[in-house]
Amino acid sequence: MKTPIVSIKWLVSNLADPRLIILDASQQLNQAQLASQFIGIQIKGARFFDMKNDFSDTTNPLPNTLPTADQFTAAAQQLGINSNSKLVIYDSLGIYSSPRAWWLFTIMGHEDVWVLDGGLPAYAKENLPLETSENRVYEKGNFESKFKPNFFKTKEQILENIQTKEATVIDARSNDRFLGETQEPRAGLRSGHIPGSINIPYTTVLRDGHFLSKEELLTVLPQHNKPIYFSCGSGVTACIDLMAYEIVGDNNSKAVYDGSWTEWGQIKSLPID
């Protein structure tokens, strides 16, 4: 199993590869209230991956929801992405929204995709070329989505799993939110967690904007012999935990509950602990 992350050193040594495309998946706002010092700045030659608009279902009242395969295909082609492109994705917080973009390409069947460990802060620290972010037009690519529905779970499937316990549900939110000890950042949501789920705050698997080493991750990630479903607030940081399991080479099937707590917490008929 190939690692889903690459280092700054790897990226620099592969910049001349004509198939390489760097994607900036940074978000201006996030529910964690994290701020970046790199507003309007990107890695030289990067293309902006607009996860809030082009790469999500904006007709869905829930945030960051999975787009249709056709919508994803069209948006990827507009970025000049081809079926044989090698994609390296980063964000301006180190590791935050880039794993979600990686998961989107993975669920749409693209295999040559990685996250830049450390992201833009680590890249800038090496005094490597940066530039002002600009909207550019690219030659249309030939990317085609090959949607993999098994990587995606609905609230109905999560509800059924409470009874069957066929999969482990991991919640990437902070521990105080998981335990219902603090109000949710989104108005109107109940506090607590999905019954039977376990809590691995996404911050547990990171240090200074990088993933922990494989050896360190093995000490903090519970090992399971069944499928793992990942949840969080809105499907973004769930992908950080999922990627951590990919880094350690976990072979269990993995999926994201896309509605996550934003959906579960507002439906009063769904059970909570």
C-alpha positions in Angstrom: 0.0 0.0 0.0 1.5 3.4 -1.0 1.6 6.1 1.5 -1.0 8.9 1.0 1.5 11.7 1.9 4.6 13.1 0.4 7.3 15.3 1.8 8.5 18.7 0.7 11.7 17.1 -0.5 9.7 14.7 -2.7 7.7 17.5 -4.2 10.7 19.6 -5.0 12.4 16.6 -6.7 9.4 16.0 -8.8 8.5 19.5 -9.9 9.8 18.9 -13.4 7.4 16.0 -14.0 4.9 17.1 -16.7 2.1 15.0 -15.2 2.4 16.7 -11.7 -0.3 19.2 -10.7 -0.2 20.9 -7.3 -3.6 21.7 -5.8 -4.3 24.3 -3.1 -7.2 23.1 -1.0 -7.0 25.9 1.5 -10.2 27.3 3.0 -10.6 30.9 4.2 -12.9 29.9 7.1 -13.2 26.8 9.2 -15.2 25.6 12.1 -12.1 25.1 14.2 -11.5 28.9 14.0 -7.9 28.3 12.8 -6.2 31.2 11.1 -3.5 31.0 8.5 -0.7 33.5 7.9 -0.8 32.7 4.2 -3.9 34.5 2.9 -3.8 35.1 -0.8 -0.5 33.2 -1.1 0.1 29.9 -2.8 2.9 27.5 -3.9 4.2 28.7 -7.3 2.1 27.1 -10.1 -0.6 25.7 -7.8 -4.2 25.5 -8.9 -7.0 26.4 -6.4 -9.2 23.4 -5.5 -12.5 25.2 -4.5 -13.9 22.6 -2.1 -16.8 24.9 -0.9 -18.2 25.5 -4.3 -16.9 23.6 -7.3 -16.2 20.4 -5.4 -19.2 20.1 -3.2 -23.0 19.8 -3.7 -24.0 23.4 -3.1 -27.7 22.4 -3.5 -27.4 20.4 -0.2 -28.1 22.4 2.9 -25.3 20.5 4.7 -21.8 21.9 4.2 -19.0 20.2 2.2 -21.2 17.4 0.9 -20.0 15.1 -1.8 -20.7 16.3 -5.4 -22.1 14.1 -8.1 -19.5 12.2 -10.2 -20.5 14.4 -13.2 -20.0 17.6 -11.3 -16.7 16.4 -10.0 -15.6 15.4 -13.5 -16.5 18.8 -14.9 -14.7 20.7 -12.1 -11.6 18.6 -12.3 -11.4 19.0 -16.1 -11.7 22.8 -15.7 -8.6 22.7 -13.6 -6.8 20.9 -16.4 -6.6 17.6 -14.6 -6.1 14.5 -16.7 -6.7 10.8 -16.0 -2.9 10.3 -15.7 -2.2 13.4 -13.6 -0.1 13.1 -10.5 -1.8 15.3 -7.9 -0.2 16.8 -4.8 -2.7 18.6 -2.5 -1.9 21.0 0.3 -3.6 23.6 2.5 -2.4 26.7 4.3 -2.9 25.2 7.8 -0.4 22.4 7.3 -2.9 19.5 7.5 -6.6 20.4 7.7 -8.7 20.5 4.5 -6.2 18.8 2.2 -7.1 15.3 3.3 -10.7 15.9 2.4 -9.6 16.9 -1.1 -7.5 13.7 -1.2 -10.5 11.7 -0.2 -12.7 13.2 -2.8 -10.2 12.2 -5.6 -9.9 8.8 -4.0 -13.7 8.2 -3.9 -13.8 9.4 -7.5 -11.3 6.7 -8.5 -8.1 8.6 -9.0 -5.1 6.8 -7.5 -2.2 9.1 -8.1 -3.0 11.6 -5.4 -1.1 12.6 -2.3 -1.2 15.2 0.5 1.8 17.4 1.1 2.8 16.7 4.7 3.2 20.1 6.5 1.4 21.9 3.7 2.1 25.5 2.8 3.7 26.5 6.2 6.3 23.8 5.8 6.9 24.7 2.2 7.3 28.4 3.0 9.7 27.5 5.8 12.1 26.1 3.3 12.1 29.4 1.4 10.7 27.8 -1.7 8.9 29.8 -4.5 5.5 31.3 -3.6 3.2 33.6 -5.5 0.1 35.6 -5.1 -3.1 33.5 -5.7 -4.8 34.2 -9.0 -7.7 32.8 -11.0 -6.3 31.2 -14.1 -7.9 29.4 -17.0 -6.4 26.0 -17.9 -6.5 23.8 -20.9 -9.4 21.4 -20.3 -8.3 18.0 -18.9 -9.7 14.6 -19.7 -10.3 13.4 -16.1 -13.2 11.1 -15.7 -14.7 10.2 -12.3 -15.1 6.5 -11.4 -17.2 6.8 -8.3 -16.6 4.2 -5.5 -19.8 4.2 -3.4 -18.3 1.9 -0.7 -16.1 4.9 0.5 -19.2 6.8 1.4 -21.8 6.3 4.2 -25.3 7.8 4.8 -27.1 8.4 8.1 -29.2 5.3 7.4 -26.2 3.1 7.1 -24.7 4.6 10.3 -28.0 4.1 12.1 -28.1 0.5 11.0 -24.6 0.0 12.2 -25.6 0.9 15.7 -27.5 -2.3 15.8 -25.2 -4.6 13.7 -21.9 -3.2 15.0 -20.4 -4.4 11.7 -18.1 -1.4 11.6 -16.3 0.9 14.1 -17.3 4.5 13.9 -14.6 7.0 14.7 -15.4 10.6 15.6 -12.6 13.1 14.8 -14.1 16.0 16.8 -12.6 17.4 20.0 -13.2 15.3 23.1 -15.4 18.0 24.8 -17.7 18.0 21.8 -17.8 14.2 21.6 -18.8 14.1 25.3 -21.3 16.9 24.9 -19.5 19.1 27.4 -19.6 22.1 25.1 -22.0 23.6 22.6 -21.5 22.8 19.0 -20.1 25.6 16.9 -23.0 25.3 14.5 -26.3 26.6 15.9 -29.2 24.2 16.4 -27.2 21.0 16.9 -27.6 18.7 19.8 -24.4 17.9 21.8 -23.0 14.4 22.2 -22.0 11.6 19.8 -23.3 8.7 17.8 -23.9 5.7 20.1 -21.1 3.2 20.0 -18.6 5.5 18.3 -15.1 6.2 19.7 -13.3 9.5 19.8 -9.9 10.1 18.1 -9.7 13.9 17.9 -7.9 14.8 14.6 -5.3 16.8 16.6 -4.2 13.5 18.1 -2.6 12.3 14.9 -0.8 15.6 14.1 2.1 17.6 15.4 3.0 21.1 14.1 1.0 20.7 10.9 2.5 17.3 10.1 1.2 13.8 10.6 2.9 11.8 13.3 5.3 9.2 12.1 4.0 5.8 11.3 5.5 4.4 14.5 3.8 7.1 16.6 0.5 6.7 14.9 0.5 3.0 15.7 0.6 3.9 19.4 -2.4 6.3 19.2 -4.7 4.6 16.7 -6.8 1.7 18.0 -6.5 -1.3 15.7 -9.7 -3.0 14.4 -10.5 -6.1 12.5 -13.6 -4.6 10.9 -14.5 -1.7 8.6 -14.1 1.8 9.9 -16.5 4.7 9.3 -15.2 8.2 10.0 -17.2 11.1 11.2 -16.6 14.7 12.5 -18.5 18.0 12.3 -19.0 18.3 8.5 -16.8 15.6 6.9 -13.5 17.5 6.7 -11.4 16.5 9.7 -12.9 12.9 9.5 -10.6 12.6 6.5 -7.5 13.4 8.6 -8.2 10.4 10.8 -8.9 8.2 7.8 -5.6 9.3 6.2 -3.8 8.5 9.5 -5.1 4.9 9.2 -3.9 4.8 5.6 -0.4 5.9 6.7 0.0 3.0 9.1 -1.1 0.6 6.3 -4.4 -0.4 7.9 -6.1 -2.8 5.4 -9.7 -2.5 6.8 -12.2 -0.9 4.5 -12.8 2.8 5.3 -15.6 5.2 4.6 -16.6 8.7 5.5 -20.1 9.5 7.0 -20.5 12.6 4.8 -23.3 14.3 6.8 -21.3 13.8 10.0 -22.5 15.6 13.2 -24.0 18.5 11.3 -26.6 16.1 9.9 -26.9 13.7 12.9 -27.0 16.4 15.5 -30.0 18.2 14.0 -32.3 15.2 13.5 -34.1 14.7 16.8 -35.2 11.1 15.8 -31.6 9.9 15.7 -30.1 8.5 18.9 -27.2 10.2 20.7 -25.0 9.4 23.7 
